[in-house]
Amino acid sequence: MIDLNVDEVLHAPVRLRIMAVLAEIGEQDRISYPRLQELLDITSGNLTSHLRRLEAAGYVAQTKKFVKRTPVTEIRLTRRGRLELETYVEQLRAFVARMDENKARTESAVQHTEIR
C-alpha cells in the first residue's frame, strides 16, 4: 500500500485552489478578497472559512485597510505558504511516481505469468 502523507491543510480542494491562485501572483503582490472570490467562484462564507484555516497555519496573510472609507481586504501567500505548497506538490509527484512504478511492476508480473 502506498501512503499519501501530505499536509491536510493544503489537501482540501478549496484551500488548494486558493493557494494555487496566490502562487500565481508575484511573491510580494496581493489580491483583493472580492477578486479571489470571483476567481474561485465560491461563497464569501466558504472563502472566509478556508482563509482562516490557511492563515492559522501561517500560509496566507490578510491585510485589512480602508480606501476612500471603504474596507478592503487583501490576501497574499506567505513565504512559509509558498514553501509548503512546493513541498505538497513534490509529495504528490512522488506519490504518482510510486503509483506508476507499482502499476508497471504489476503489469510486468501479469504479462510474465500469462506467458508461462
Secondary structure, DSSP 8 states (H G I E B T S, - for coil): -------HHHHSHHHHHHHHHHHHS-TT--EEHHHHHHHHT--HHHHHHHHHHHHHTTSEEEEEEEETTEEEEEEEE-HHHHHHHHHHHHHHHHHHHHHHHHHHHHHHHHHHHHH-
